[in-house]
Amino acid sequence: AGPTDETPLAVHVAAVGCPWRPEHRLVRVAMKGKEFPQAERPASNLVFLLDVSGSMDMPDKLPLLKAGMKLLAEQMREQDRVAIVVYAGAEGLVLPSTSGAKRDEILAKLDELEAGGSTNGGAGIELAYRIARENFIKDGVNRVILCTDGDFNVGTTSTADLVRMVENRARSGVFLSVLGFGRGNLNDSMMETISNKGNGNYAYIDSINEARKVLVEQMGGTLVTIAKDVKLQVEFNPARVAAYRLIGYENRILAKEDFNDDKKDAGEVGAGHTVTALYEVVPVGVEVAATPPVDPLKYQTPAAATEQTAAGAVDAPAADEASPPADEASPASEELLTVKLHYKLPDADTSTKREFPLVDRGESFGQSGRDFQFAAAVAAMGMLLRESEHKGTATYDAVLEIATAAKGADPRGYRAEFIDMVRRAKSLGG
């Protein structure tokens, strides 16, 4: 559920029995951004920055890119503006900034695009930002939408150079969204990195259905930023938690000292955007899996780790120092953990902080809601695919049972698509 007050983000925290290791607890931290009805969406100044290099000459690249951009163009209104910049061996302005009401003109320009040449992505990004700044809409959405397989091989090619470029442009109020296409030479890591630093988001488009999901059904989350530099920090109570692990999100780690540092960049959350993080927790009194022995510390007394921090609503490494265990007589001693949230409003430089403590009521997995159960099925699937040492009793059959029972109404078929993926993985794995 989204926020019911004036705050841009709602956070929900719950703990239930872990389905693949019943003696452990599974904690879900779920966040949702405030939704905007389509009619209330701010006016948009969009620059489509499209890769038309030779590497895009495949059915799941340029043709799919054009189809996706057409879907987005169909959503534009008179108060919105669209420009099209392409890049290959050289960059070029295909369509000057044009009213969204001139839909036929926008669609015709997209139809004319053909692939060929090398990829000078850096020069294309420079031109796209310039066009966006020249047509800047105050209090509106000003965004460059980069569509590419990320195979930059001419001009500015290093991720570090691209990061510095988009980071500087983001300070001007023009944000960046990145859509990845194709397989093989897809540079997923680079595209995610520059979208993070460009105050934007990244999505991988592998079908027209995924394009419709990202660019039509979730357009608010893709285009309208409601909170920036969002960080979550989870502090575990050592009186209740013997050990914990974050499931996934390794590429979102921040140092614990970055949580209160407003100068440290983190993730952006769009309108209606949802984020889910899962922790597997070992309660005090339950045996913790053995870890390789280390020499005792010579100069200090070791302390249990109690904190993790997250960028863009995810996570970070365990803290080096721990708070002393909560007094067993204090109210806080009943708490399993506390989730701390930092975020900035889109035009703010100072963050707002909120806290959400959780008391574990001992609920079983079967007592959790469908969303929690489906998220657990997805996490178990990920562990099976990675052959994780932490998968416990998880099997493809167990994932299918949980996901099928938790599918619910599923009006757009996304959960059914996941269930079909699990069936395929099971058959491939014998």
Number of C-alpha atoms within 10 A of each C-alpha: 14 19 16 10 9 7 14 22 26 16 21 15 20 18 25 22 21 20 23 19 16 14 13 21 24 24 25 20 21 19 22 21 24 24 20 16 9 10 7 8 16 19 19 25 27 30 27 21 28 28 32 25 25 16 23 27 15 14 10 16 24 26 17 20 27 20 18 24 20 19 16 16 24 15 15 19 16 13 12 21 25 24 23 23 25 26 28 25 20 16 23 16 16 18 17 15 21 19 19 23 18 15 18 12 13 24 17 11 13 21 12 9 16 15 18 16 14 19 28 23 29 20 18 26 25 14 19 27 25 15 21 24 17 9 19 20 18 12 11 15 21 28 27 28 27 26 27 29 25 25 21 22 15 15 14 18 16 12 15 12 13 20 19 13 19 23 20 13 20 18 11 12 22 24 28 29 24 26 24 22 25 24 13 6 11 17 17 18 11 18 27 21 18 25 25 27 25 30 28 29 26 21 20 20 22 16 17 15 13 16 24 18 16 22 22 18 13 16 20 23 25 24 27 27 23 25 26 24 26 24 29 27 24 24 21 26 24 22 18 20 19 19 20 20 15 17 17 15 15 13 13 18 18 25 15 19 10 17 25 13 12 16 12 13 21 26 23 29 31 26 25 25 22 19 14 17 20 23 18 20 23 22 19 15 9 12 12 13 8 6 6 4 6 6 5 9 8 7 6 7 7 12 12 16 20 23 23 24 27 29 27 23 27 29 27 25 18 21 18 12 12 17 15 12 15 16 11 10 8 9 9 18 17 19 20 22 24 19 21 19 22 26 28 20 18 16 11 11 13 13 19 14 13 11 14 14 18 19 15 17 12 11 13 15 18 12 12 14 10 16 15 22 23 22 18 23 27 19 18 25 23 15 19 20 15 10 10 11 8 16 18 15 11 17 16 20 12 16 25 22 13 21 24 16 12 19 18 13 8 10 8 11 11 14 19 16 10 19 21 13 13 21 15 13 15 16 9 8 9 6
